[in-house]
């Protein structure tokens, strides 16, 4: 994940936007549909959260400070320049000033995956899974992960426990002298 997140270098408008987008996806575990539906007003910089809107319900998710800084830099230095219509509310815009599409966001992720030389197929959902698996590995309980991910059922969240159990089992087999 670090390799992917480090690819946008911030030297041009596109990479500033892309860095903000990738950091926000990983910071929150948002679905790509939630990301592209965000409006500027859905980010609360003072309280450090985003309001995610989905088909079934809205939820509030925290955002770590370095991701907030990337978003702030994007809004101040790029979004206001590429926005063509003063009434446009979308947070993430394509370079023609319109709301970014799912396909556009997917292409951005794919391009940075290629630049990074990552052989594994990385999709927007990969960032969502990485978010959940990493916070579970670092001690978050499944109920909290369920809330953060917006899962209606805890059974959808159990996959992250299974991922971590598999990693533990693999490590045991690899490193225990008698395994």
N, C-alpha and C positions, 0 to 999 in steps of 0.2 A: 504494500500500500504506500509506503514511504517513497518508493521509486516512482510510482505513478504520480503522487501528489507533488513531487519535486520537478516534474517536467515543464509545466508552464513557467517561463523565466521572468515574466513581468516586464519585458522590454517593449511590448507593443500592446495596443488595446485588446486584441484578441486574447493574448495570454493572461492579461490582468483579469479579464472576464472569466476565462477558463479556470484559472487558479481559484477564484472565488466560488465558482460552481462546484469544482471537485472537492474543495475543502468543506463546503456546506453539505454536500451529499454524504461525505464520510463523517462529518461532525454530528449529523442528525439521524442518519439512517433513513432519510426520506425516500419515498418512491419517486421515480423520475416524473411521473404525472403530477405529484405534489410540488416538486421543484419548479417545473415549468409553469405551474399555475400560481406561484408566489407573486404577490405584488410587493412593491417597496415597503408599504405600510405593514406587511406581515413580519418584518424583522424589527424586533425591539432591542436596540443597542444598549439601552440603560439596564434592562432586566436580563439581557443576554439569552434571548430565546427567539424562536420562529413559530408562527402559527401556521400549521399545515392544514390544508383543506383537502379532504378526500370526498369521495362520493357518499360515504356513509356518515362521517363525522369529522369534526375538526379536532386537532390536538395541539398542545404546546410542547415543543421540544427544546431543550437547552442547546446552546452553541458555545463551543470553546472559544477563548479570546483570540487566538491567531486566525481562526476562520472568520470571526467578526471583523478583524482588521482587514482581511482580504476583501470582504464584502464592502466594507466602508471605502476602501481604496477604489474598488470598482465603481461604486455609485458616484463618488466625488470626481474621479478622473476619467472615467470611460463612459458610463451610462449616460451622463448628461450631455456628452459630446455626440454619441451615436443615436440618441433618441431623436426622432424626426418630429413626433407629435407631442406637444407639451402635455396632453391629457393621458398619454400612455402610462399605465400603472404597473405594467409587468416589471418584475425585478430583473430578470435575465432577458436581454435582447440579442437578436442576431445582429450582424454588422450592418444591416440595412435599417435597423431601428425598430424592428417588429419583435413581438414575443417569440422567444426561442421555442422551437418545436421538439417533440420527442425524438424525431429522426436527427435533428440538428445536434441535440445533446448526446445522442448515441454516437454520432460521427466524431464529436469532440473527444469522447472517451476513447474510442477506437484509435484515433490519430495519436493520442499521447501514449497509449499502450504500445503502438508500433514504434514511436520515437524512443521509448524506454527500452525497447528490445524485449518486452515481456511476451513470452511464447504462449502463455495461458490465455484463453479467451476471457476478456474482461468486459463486462456489460454494466450498465447502470445498477442493475440488481446485485452485482458483485460487490459494489461499494456498500450497499445496504446490508448484505450478509456479513461483510467484513466488520462493519460497525457493530453489529450485534454479537458476533463471535468474539471480537476483541474486548468488548465491555464485559461479556460473560467470563472470559478467561481472566479478567482482572478483578472479578469478584462480584459483579452485579447479579442480583437474583433474577429468576425467570419472570416473576411478576412485574418487576420494574422494566425489564426488556420488553415484555408484552405491551406495557403502556407506551413506552418510547416508540415502538414499532407500529403501534396502532392495530395490533392483532385483536380481533374480536374474541378469539378463543385461545386459551393457553396452549392448546395442543399444537397450534402453529408455531409456537415459540420453542417447543421441546427440541426441535432440530438443532438448536445451538448447543444444547447440553450434549446431544449425541456427537456433534462435531468435536467438542472438547474431549469427551470420553475416548473417542477414536484416537485423537492426538496423544492422549496419555497412554493408551494401550500401545500405540506404535512406539512411543519413547521407551516404554518398559521393555518391549521386545528387542529394541535396538541396543539398549544400554545395559540391561541386566545380564550378567555373565552366564546365567543358566537358562535364560528365556529362549 
